[in-house]
Amino acid sequence: MAIYFKQKLDNSTLDSLADFICGDDQVRYPEYRSSGYLTRFFNNVGINVTHNGSTRKWWVLNLLQQLTLDDVEKTVLRLVDIREYKADRGKLEIATKAMNDILFMENMRVEFNGRDPIIVSLKMTAEPIIQVKEKIDEKSEEQFLKKDFDNNDIAKIGIELAVENILKDRINESQQCLAHKAPLASVFMAGSTLEGLLLGVAAKYPKEFNQSVSSPKDENNKVKAFQYWTLDNLINVSHEAGFLGLDVKKFSHALRDFRNYIHPFEQAASGFTPNEHTAKICLQVLNSAVADLIEAVKNKKV
């Protein structure tokens, strides 16, 4: 019988829990769970299921919607249990922050009784629980948009010629979309181009990318093949390996978030409606990444 949860969790809460469990966003969540890892995770909780090979997020969400309140509670507590992360306190800290962001929707939060996680209700307060902060503050955004990248030429990065030509076309197309008042298309094109650029650089410098601490691993702790890396993975490792500066990494994650709204249901849920200004920021992010990559490649020894 559930100790802390007294009523069914909201669907938005369950959806966020599914994201947490899958761990695709490795900035926000501490562990990426592949198919085999998902099966093992739920089995460790005491839920006898086996992932059937379908899309991980929707499989997990469907499972959570069918679980008893007691099993949902056990799942939540396991996600903030130090034993799930083999005593890695850094991962536990990330997990706790992410879980508290999710449980805020239920007016609850995680605390600890020694090693053991417990769930408590948020107290009534006249002060806001969180201070909303934009991903890109106005001053940084203004300075960022003023940067000049007229001399950018992705040919200087030295990726495969066929891919280079496609990426050049996509950059031009993204600019054309913006000029013709199609900001959403411009954002999506900029995001896909950034992913292509970083993947091309990873293919050119496999040692630097594969040996990065942030490189994504499978259930056997082996680095995944590049075609299975997410844009999130590519951004983080590109920064860690010295190809992207810290500011470009930050802005690139903002572009990644915007690009993810290519899925209509996610866009509808978020209420995201890009305008011309949003598209300009995204194109500037792409230009900044190109500039950083050109400079990094110039200083690298192949």
C-alpha positions as CSV (number, residue, x, y, z in Angstrom):
1,M,0.0,0.0,0.0
2,A,1.3,3.4,-1.0
3,I,2.7,5.4,2.0
4,Y,3.0,8.9,0.4
5,F,0.8,9.0,-2.7
6,K,-2.9,9.1,-1.7
7,Q,-4.4,9.7,-5.2
8,K,-3.5,8.9,-8.8
9,L,-0.8,11.1,-10.2
10,D,-1.6,13.6,-13.0
11,N,-0.8,12.4,-16.5
12,S,1.7,15.3,-16.9
13,T,3.6,14.0,-13.9
14,L,3.6,10.4,-15.3
15,D,4.8,11.7,-18.6
16,S,7.7,13.5,-16.9
17,L,8.5,10.4,-14.9
18,A,8.7,8.5,-18.2
19,D,11.3,11.0,-19.5
20,F,13.3,10.7,-16.2
21,I,13.3,6.9,-16.4
22,C,14.4,6.8,-20.1
23,G,17.0,9.4,-19.4
24,D,17.5,10.6,-23.0
25,D,18.2,14.1,-21.7
26,Q,21.5,13.5,-19.9
27,V,21.8,17.0,-18.7
28,R,18.5,16.9,-16.8
29,Y,18.5,13.2,-15.8
30,P,21.4,11.1,-14.3
31,E,21.1,7.8,-16.2
32,Y,20.3,6.8,-19.8
33,R,18.3,3.5,-19.8
34,S,18.4,1.4,-22.9
35,S,15.9,-1.4,-23.5
36,G,17.7,-4.0,-21.4
37,Y,18.4,-1.4,-18.7
38,L,14.6,-0.5,-18.5
39,T,13.8,-4.2,-17.9
40,R,16.4,-4.4,-15.2
41,F,15.3,-1.2,-13.6
42,F,11.7,-2.2,-13.2
43,N,12.7,-5.7,-12.1
44,N,14.8,-4.2,-9.3
45,V,11.8,-2.2,-8.2
46,G,9.8,-5.5,-8.0
47,I,7.8,-5.0,-11.2
48,N,8.1,-8.1,-13.4
49,V,8.1,-6.7,-17.0
50,T,10.3,-6.9,-20.1
51,H,10.7,-4.1,-22.6
52,N,9.2,-5.3,-25.9
53,G,11.4,-3.3,-28.2
54,S,8.8,-0.6,-28.9
55,T,9.6,3.2,-28.4
56,R,11.0,3.4,-24.9
57,K,9.3,6.6,-23.8
58,W,5.8,5.4,-24.8
59,W,6.3,1.9,-23.4
60,V,7.4,3.4,-20.0
61,L,4.5,5.9,-20.0
62,N,2.0,3.2,-20.8
63,L,3.4,1.0,-18.0
64,L,3.3,3.8,-15.4
65,Q,-0.4,4.5,-16.3
66,Q,-1.2,0.8,-15.6
67,L,0.8,0.4,-12.4
68,T,-0.8,0.5,-8.9
69,L,-0.2,3.6,-6.9
70,D,2.0,1.5,-4.6
71,D,4.2,0.5,-7.6
72,V,4.4,4.0,-8.9
73,E,5.6,5.2,-5.5
74,K,8.2,2.4,-5.4
75,T,9.4,3.5,-8.8
76,V,9.7,7.1,-7.8
77,L,11.6,6.2,-4.6
78,R,14.0,4.0,-6.5
79,L,14.8,6.9,-8.9
80,V,16.2,8.9,-5.9
81,D,17.8,6.0,-4.1
82,I,21.6,6.2,-3.8
83,R,21.8,2.4,-4.5
84,E,20.4,3.0,-8.0
85,Y,23.5,5.1,-8.8
86,K,26.1,2.9,-7.0
87,A,26.9,5.5,-4.4
88,D,27.5,8.3,-7.0
89,R,26.4,11.3,-5.0
90,G,26.7,13.6,-8.1
91,K,24.1,11.5,-9.9
92,L,21.9,11.4,-6.8
93,E,22.0,15.2,-6.6
94,I,20.9,15.4,-10.3
95,A,18.2,12.8,-9.7
96,T,16.8,14.6,-6.6
97,K,16.6,18.0,-8.4
98,A,14.9,16.4,-11.4
99,M,12.4,14.5,-9.2
100,N,11.6,17.6,-7.1
101,D,10.9,19.5,-10.4
102,I,8.4,16.7,-11.3
103,L,6.8,16.3,-7.9
104,F,6.2,20.0,-7.7
105,M,3.2,19.4,-10.0
106,E,1.8,17.2,-7.2
107,N,2.7,19.7,-4.4
108,M,5.3,17.3,-3.1
109,R,9.1,17.0,-2.8
110,V,11.8,14.4,-1.9
111,E,13.7,14.6,1.3
112,F,16.0,12.1,3.0
113,N,15.9,10.2,6.3
114,G,19.6,9.2,6.4
115,R,20.1,7.2,3.2
116,D,16.5,6.6,2.5
117,P,14.3,8.9,0.4
118,I,10.9,10.0,1.7
119,I,8.3,12.1,0.0
120,V,6.8,15.1,1.8
121,S,4.1,17.7,1.0
122,L,5.1,21.2,0.2
123,K,4.2,23.7,3.0
124,M,2.0,26.6,2.3
125,T,4.1,29.7,1.7
126,A,3.5,33.2,0.5
127,E,6.8,33.2,-1.3
128,P,7.2,31.6,-4.7
129,I,8.7,28.1,-4.5
130,I,10.8,28.7,-7.6
131,Q,11.9,31.8,-9.5
132,V,11.2,31.5,-13.2
133,K,14.3,32.3,-15.2
134,E,14.5,32.3,-19.0
135,K,17.1,30.0,-20.5
136,I,18.8,32.9,-22.2
137,D,18.7,36.1,-20.2
138,E,18.1,39.4,-22.1
139,K,21.6,40.9,-21.7
140,S,23.4,37.7,-22.8
141,E,20.9,37.4,-25.7
142,E,21.5,40.9,-26.9
143,Q,25.3,40.5,-26.8
144,F,24.9,37.1,-28.5
145,L,22.9,38.5,-31.4
146,K,25.4,41.2,-32.1
147,K,28.2,38.7,-32.8
148,D,29.4,38.8,-36.5
149,F,30.0,35.6,-38.3
150,D,30.3,36.8,-41.9
151,N,33.6,34.8,-42.4
152,N,32.1,31.4,-41.4
153,D,32.7,28.7,-44.0
154,I,31.9,25.2,-42.9
155,A,34.4,23.9,-45.6
156,K,37.1,24.8,-43.0
157,I,35.7,22.2,-40.6
158,G,36.8,19.5,-43.0
159,I,33.9,17.0,-42.7
160,E,32.9,14.7,-45.5
161,L,32.3,16.7,-48.8
162,A,28.9,15.1,-49.6
163,V,27.6,16.0,-46.1
164,E,29.2,19.4,-46.2
165,N,27.3,20.3,-49.3
166,I,24.0,19.1,-47.8
167,L,24.7,21.2,-44.6
168,K,25.5,24.3,-46.7
169,D,22.1,23.9,-48.5
170,R,20.3,23.5,-45.1
171,I,21.9,26.7,-43.8
172,N,20.7,28.6,-46.8
173,E,17.3,27.0,-46.6
174,S,17.0,28.0,-42.9
175,Q,17.9,31.6,-43.8
176,Q,15.3,31.5,-46.6
177,C,12.6,30.2,-44.2
178,L,13.3,33.1,-41.9
179,A,13.2,35.6,-44.8
180,H,9.9,34.3,-45.9
181,K,8.3,34.4,-42.5
182,A,8.5,30.7,-41.7
183,P,10.3,30.8,-38.3
184,L,9.3,27.3,-37.2
185,A,10.7,25.7,-40.3
186,S,13.9,27.9,-39.8
187,V,14.3,26.6,-36.3
188,F,13.9,22.9,-37.3
189,M,16.4,23.3,-40.1
190,A,18.9,25.0,-37.9
191,G,18.6,22.3,-35.3
192,S,19.1,19.5,-37.8
193,T,22.1,21.3,-39.3
194,L,23.7,21.6,-35.9
195,E,23.3,17.9,-35.3
196,G,24.8,17.1,-38.8
197,L,27.8,19.3,-38.1
198,L,28.5,17.8,-34.7
199,L,28.1,14.3,-36.0
200,G,30.5,15.1,-38.9
201,V,33.1,16.3,-36.5
202,A,32.6,13.3,-34.2
203,A,33.2,11.0,-37.3
204,K,36.4,13.0,-38.0
205,Y,37.7,12.9,-34.4
206,P,36.3,9.5,-33.1
207,K,39.0,9.2,-30.4
208,E,38.2,12.5,-28.7
209,F,34.5,11.8,-28.8
210,N,34.6,8.2,-27.7
211,Q,36.9,8.8,-24.8
212,S,34.9,11.6,-23.4
213,V,33.4,11.0,-19.9
214,S,30.0,12.3,-21.3
215,S,29.9,9.8,-24.2
216,P,26.7,7.8,-24.1
217,K,27.0,4.1,-23.1
218,D,24.9,1.1,-23.7
219,E,23.8,-1.4,-21.0
220,N,27.2,-3.1,-21.2
221,N,28.9,0.3,-20.5
222,K,30.3,0.4,-24.1
223,V,30.2,3.7,-26.0
224,K,27.4,3.7,-28.5
225,A,28.0,4.0,-32.2
226,F,27.7,7.6,-33.4
227,Q,24.4,7.1,-35.3
228,Y,22.8,6.4,-31.9
229,W,24.0,9.6,-30.2
230,T,21.4,12.2,-29.5
231,L,21.9,15.9,-30.2
232,D,22.2,16.3,-26.4
233,N,25.1,13.8,-26.4
234,L,26.8,15.5,-29.3
235,I,26.6,19.0,-27.7
236,N,27.9,17.9,-24.3
237,V,30.8,15.8,-25.7
238,S,31.7,18.5,-28.2
239,H,32.1,20.9,-25.3
240,E,34.0,18.4,-23.2
241,A,36.4,17.6,-26.0
242,G,37.1,21.3,-26.7
243,F,35.1,21.8,-29.9
244,L,32.4,24.1,-28.5
245,G,32.8,26.9,-25.9
246,L,30.7,27.0,-22.8
247,D,28.5,29.8,-24.0
248,V,27.8,28.0,-27.3
249,K,27.1,24.8,-25.4
250,K,24.5,26.6,-23.4
251,F,22.8,28.2,-26.4
252,S,23.0,25.0,-28.4
253,H,20.9,23.3,-25.7
254,A,18.3,26.0,-26.1
255,L,18.2,25.3,-29.9
256,R,18.0,21.6,-29.1
257,D,14.9,22.2,-27.0
258,F,13.3,24.3,-29.7
259,R,14.1,21.7,-32.3
260,N,12.4,19.0,-30.3
261,Y,9.1,20.7,-30.9
262,I,9.1,19.1,-34.3
263,H,6.7,16.7,-32.6
264,P,3.3,18.4,-32.8
265,F,2.0,16.9,-29.5
266,E,5.1,18.2,-27.6
267,Q,4.6,21.6,-29.1
268,A,0.9,21.6,-28.2
269,A,1.7,20.6,-24.6
270,S,4.3,23.3,-24.2
271,G,2.4,26.1,-25.9
272,F,5.6,26.9,-27.9
273,T,5.1,29.3,-30.8
274,P,8.3,30.6,-32.3
275,N,8.5,34.0,-33.9
276,E,11.1,35.7,-36.0
277,H,13.2,36.6,-33.0
278,T,13.4,33.0,-31.9
279,A,14.5,31.9,-35.4
280,K,17.2,34.6,-35.4
281,I,18.6,33.3,-32.1
282,C,18.6,29.7,-33.4
283,L,20.5,30.8,-36.6
284,Q,23.0,32.7,-34.5
285,V,23.5,29.6,-32.3
286,L,24.3,27.6,-35.5
287,N,26.7,30.3,-36.7
288,S,28.4,30.4,-33.3
289,A,28.8,26.6,-33.3
290,V,30.3,26.8,-36.8
291,A,32.8,29.4,-35.7
292,D,33.8,27.4,-32.6
293,L,34.3,24.2,-34.7
294,I,36.4,26.0,-37.3
295,E,38.7,27.4,-34.6
296,A,38.9,24.0,-32.7
297,V,39.7,22.1,-35.9
298,K,42.4,24.6,-36.8
299,N,44.1,23.8,-33.5
300,K,43.6,20.1,-33.6
301,K,46.1,17.5,-34.9
302,V,44.3,14.8,-36.9
